[in-house]
């Protein structure tokens, strides 16, 4: 390499780093790329897949929202794939000790940094909230967890009215 090319190389690297920093760092992964892979549904299971995102400080009443997903009108349309914890490994251990490893039939896993960045870019800066996916790549619905009985009832009425998952149609 010629010695006069080194300053140009350094200038190029500086410009690239500046552009990355101005954009907020490396490009965030898509939401589908950032979410943990859901366990494979049973053959013929064409339900939507939901992820419940929470922090240790979210109260028990918010976690009880998951009972909504066990009710037959909702359970027949949506299955909870995972409870995504925003926290440290110590937080994960404490939450699992309190609720078990699979409360409401879904594993508790830590939310990845990539998923956290992606959620923030979508406007979710606080928890808890739920993300309902239609197949591995398409977001069907995002919603804050209900904070009143009226919101709980409204979400319970909305979920069974989601149109048939497109993922089921694409698989045929």
N, C-alpha and C positions, 0 to 999 in steps of 0.2 A: 504494500500500500504506500502510496506517495505521502510524504509528510504534510503537503498542503491540502490533502483530502481529509485529514483528521479534524480540522476546525469545521468543515462542512458536515461531517458525520455528527460531531457534537451538536452543531446547530440544529440538525434534523431531529436528533434525539430530544433536545430541549423543547422544540416546537411540539413534537408528538406528546411529550409528558405534559406540557402546558394545556394542550387540547383535551387530554384525558381528564386532567384535574378540573378544567372548566366545565366539563360535562358531568362532573360528580364521580369520576372514577371509571373503571371499566364498565362496559355495557352490562346491565343487569340481565340475568337469565329470564326467560319467559316464566310465567307462573307455573306452567306445567313442568318445565325443566327443574324448577326450584322445589316443587313439592315432592315429598317422599313417594315412591312408587306404591300405589295401593296394592294390597294383596289381591290376587286374581279372584274375580268373582266366580261363583259356581257356574257351571255350564248353563247357559240360558238366562243368567241373571243380567238383565238389561237396565238395572237401576242407575240413577245418578250416584255420584260418589261425593261425599261431604267431608270437609276438614274443619275441625273446630279449633280456632286459635285462641289461646289464653295465656295468662301469666299467673304465677303463684298467688298474687294478691287478689285475683278475681274471686269473688265470694262463691260459696257453695250454691247459692241460688242461681248464679249464672251457669254453673256446671249442670244444674238440674234441667236446664233447657234441653239437654241431650235426651231427657225422657220423651220429648216431643218426637224424636226420631225413632222411638220404639213403638209409637202408636201406629196401628195398622194402616190408616190412610197414608201416613208419611212413610212408614217402613216399607210399604209396598212399592214406593217410588224412589226412595233415597236410602243409601246405606252409609254409615259413618266409617270412613277408612282409617282415620287417625285423629288423635287429639294432639295438636301441635303446641308445645310449650315454648314460650319466649322466656328464656332464662339460662342459667348456668347448669353445668352437670350436677352441682349440689342441689339446685332447685329441682331438677328432674328426680333425683333420688328422694327428696323430701315429698314431692307430689306423689310419686309412686308408692311411697310408704303410707301416705294418707289415704289414697284412693285405690291402690292396687295398680298392677301393670296394665290392665285392660278394663278400666271402668266403662260401662255401657257397651262392652263388647269390642272396643277399639283400643289399639295400643297408644300409649303416651310416648311421644318422641319429641326431641328438641327441634325447634324450628331452625332451619339452616340460615346462615347469614344471607345467602342469595335470596331465599324466599322472603326473609325479613325486608331486604332492600326492595324487592319487587312489590310487596304489600305496601310499603311506605310510598312508593311511586304511584300506587293506585289510590292513595289517600287514606289508607288505614294506619293511623299513628297510635291508636290505642286499642286495647282488647277489652272484652272478647268479641269475636266475630266468627262467622261461618262462611266458607267458600264451597259452593256446590259446582262440581265439574260434570260436564257431559262428555264422557270419554277422557282419554289421557291428555288432551290438548285444549279443550274448549271450556271456558268458564260459563256456566249457565246462570249463576246467581251469586251475589255476595250480599251479606246482610249483617248488621250489627246484631248482637244477641239482645233479645227483648229485655227491657227494663221495667215493663209494667205488664199486668195481666192482659190488657187490651192488645199490646204488641205481641205477646206470646200467642194469643188466640189468632191474631192476624197472620203470623208466620205459619201457624198450624193449618190455617185455611189455604195459604198460598202454596205451600210445598206440594200438596197432592194435585194441584191444578197445573203444575209444570207440564208442558207438552211432552209427548213421548221423547225419550232421549234420542238425539240424532246419532249417537255412537251405535245404537242398536240397528238403526237403518243402514249405516255405513258398513256394518259387519256382514250384512246379508248379501 
